[in-house]
Amino acid sequence: MEGGSIFPGDGAPTYLVVFNLIMFRPFPGKIITGKLVSSDADGLRLSIGFFDDIYIPTHHMPNPNRYEPENSNKNKGTWFWDYGEEIDSSFNINYTDKIKFQVQSVSYPPIPVEQPKESKPFAPMIVSDKWHFRRKQDLLWRILH
């Protein structure tokens, strides 16, 4: 950025700015690894570091699954994947897990005119995903390593 100019009759400084722009827009079908950011009754929210609006809705999670809300906050909780018939065959999905997911859709919701102060921040792009795995052993290996 170099020194600005002020044009006659304008009064505002004008600068010539040169910058690089990187655009993130994953294609449907792309497999990406993310980290769990939050978990609620609607599903999982993941982050890939520079982008945090990645959602895995409940109908795209491995079945059978169950959700247990926290005692202190009913809007937060833990998802469990019941992958077998044994007594101890339940796997909880926690915040240290890396999850591979497959992009299902990318949407750009309209910008809201007004938002209540209690609402979540506006997400200009939302990526909806499906938990990606071929076999139960494959999924467990990916989560545990």
C-alpha positions as CSV (number, residue, x, y, z in Angstrom):
1,M,0.0,0.0,0.0
2,E,1.4,3.3,-1.0
3,G,0.7,6.9,-0.1
4,G,-2.9,8.0,-0.7
5,S,-4.3,10.6,-3.0
6,I,-7.1,13.1,-2.3
7,F,-9.1,14.0,-5.4
8,P,-10.6,17.5,-5.7
9,G,-14.2,17.7,-4.5
10,D,-14.0,14.3,-2.8
11,G,-12.0,14.9,0.4
12,A,-11.6,11.1,1.0
13,P,-8.1,9.5,0.7
14,T,-7.8,7.0,-2.1
15,Y,-5.2,4.2,-1.9
16,L,-4.0,1.7,-4.4
17,V,-3.9,-1.7,-2.7
18,V,-2.5,-4.9,-4.1
19,F,-3.3,-8.2,-2.4
20,N,-3.7,-11.9,-3.0
21,L,-7.1,-13.6,-2.4
22,I,-7.5,-17.3,-1.7
23,M,-11.0,-18.7,-2.0
24,F,-12.1,-21.9,-0.2
25,R,-15.0,-23.8,-1.8
26,P,-14.8,-27.6,-1.5
27,F,-16.5,-29.6,-4.1
28,P,-19.2,-32.2,-3.3
29,G,-17.6,-35.6,-2.9
30,K,-14.3,-34.2,-1.5
31,I,-12.9,-36.0,1.6
32,I,-11.4,-33.7,4.2
33,T,-10.2,-34.2,7.8
34,G,-11.5,-31.9,10.4
35,K,-11.5,-31.5,14.2
36,L,-14.6,-31.4,16.4
37,V,-15.6,-27.9,17.6
38,S,-19.0,-28.4,19.1
39,S,-21.6,-31.1,19.5
40,D,-25.3,-30.6,20.0
41,A,-28.6,-32.5,19.3
42,D,-28.5,-31.4,15.7
43,G,-25.1,-33.0,15.0
44,L,-21.5,-32.1,14.9
45,R,-19.7,-28.9,14.0
46,L,-16.1,-29.3,12.7
47,S,-13.2,-27.0,11.9
48,I,-10.3,-27.3,9.5
49,G,-8.3,-24.5,11.1
50,F,-9.2,-21.6,8.8
51,F,-12.9,-22.5,8.4
52,D,-15.3,-23.4,11.2
53,D,-18.7,-23.7,9.6
54,I,-18.7,-27.4,8.7
55,Y,-21.7,-29.4,9.9
56,I,-22.4,-33.1,10.0
57,P,-26.2,-33.5,10.6
58,T,-27.5,-36.5,12.6
59,H,-28.8,-38.2,9.5
60,H,-25.3,-38.3,8.0
61,M,-23.6,-39.8,11.1
62,P,-22.8,-43.6,11.4
63,N,-25.7,-45.7,12.7
64,P,-26.6,-46.7,15.3
65,N,-25.8,-43.6,17.2
66,R,-27.1,-41.8,20.3
67,Y,-26.8,-38.4,21.9
68,E,-26.4,-37.6,25.6
69,P,-26.9,-34.0,26.6
70,E,-24.7,-32.4,29.3
71,N,-26.4,-32.0,32.7
72,S,-25.4,-28.3,32.9
73,N,-26.3,-27.3,29.4
74,K,-29.0,-29.2,27.4
75,N,-27.8,-27.5,24.1
76,K,-24.4,-29.3,24.4
77,G,-23.6,-32.9,24.7
78,T,-21.8,-36.0,23.4
79,W,-22.5,-38.2,20.5
80,F,-21.9,-41.9,20.7
81,W,-21.5,-44.4,17.9
82,D,-22.7,-48.0,18.9
83,Y,-20.6,-50.0,16.5
84,G,-21.3,-53.5,17.8
85,E,-23.4,-55.7,19.9
86,E,-20.9,-56.2,22.7
87,I,-21.5,-54.5,26.1
88,D,-18.6,-52.1,25.7
89,S,-18.9,-51.4,21.9
90,S,-19.7,-47.7,22.2
91,F,-17.4,-45.0,21.0
92,N,-17.8,-41.4,22.2
93,I,-16.9,-38.6,19.8
94,N,-14.9,-36.1,21.7
95,Y,-13.0,-32.8,21.0
96,T,-9.6,-34.5,20.4
97,D,-10.9,-36.6,17.5
98,K,-9.9,-36.0,13.9
99,I,-12.9,-36.9,11.7
100,K,-12.7,-37.6,8.0
101,F,-15.8,-36.3,6.3
102,Q,-17.2,-36.2,2.7
103,V,-18.6,-32.9,1.5
104,Q,-22.3,-33.3,0.6
105,S,-23.3,-29.7,-0.2
106,V,-22.0,-26.1,0.0
107,S,-24.6,-23.4,0.6
108,Y,-24.5,-19.6,0.9
109,P,-27.4,-18.4,3.1
110,P,-28.8,-14.9,2.6
111,I,-27.3,-12.2,4.8
112,P,-29.8,-11.4,7.6
113,V,-30.9,-7.8,7.9
114,E,-31.0,-7.9,11.7
115,Q,-29.8,-10.6,14.1
116,P,-30.6,-10.9,17.8
117,K,-27.6,-10.4,20.1
118,E,-27.9,-13.9,21.5
119,S,-27.8,-15.6,18.1
120,K,-24.8,-17.4,16.7
121,P,-22.5,-15.4,14.4
122,F,-23.6,-15.3,10.7
123,A,-21.9,-17.9,8.6
124,P,-21.5,-16.7,5.0
125,M,-20.8,-20.3,3.7
126,I,-22.0,-23.6,5.2
127,V,-20.5,-26.9,4.3
128,S,-22.8,-29.9,5.0
129,D,-21.0,-33.3,5.2
130,K,-21.4,-37.0,5.7
131,W,-19.1,-38.9,8.0
132,H,-16.8,-40.9,5.6
133,F,-15.9,-44.5,6.3
134,R,-15.9,-47.7,4.4
135,R,-15.8,-50.2,7.3
136,K,-16.2,-50.0,11.0
137,Q,-12.5,-50.9,11.5
138,D,-11.5,-48.2,9.0
139,L,-13.5,-45.6,10.9
140,L,-12.1,-46.6,14.3
141,W,-8.5,-46.6,12.9
142,R,-9.0,-43.1,11.5
143,I,-10.5,-41.7,14.8
144,L,-7.9,-43.4,17.1
145,H,-4.8,-42.4,15.1
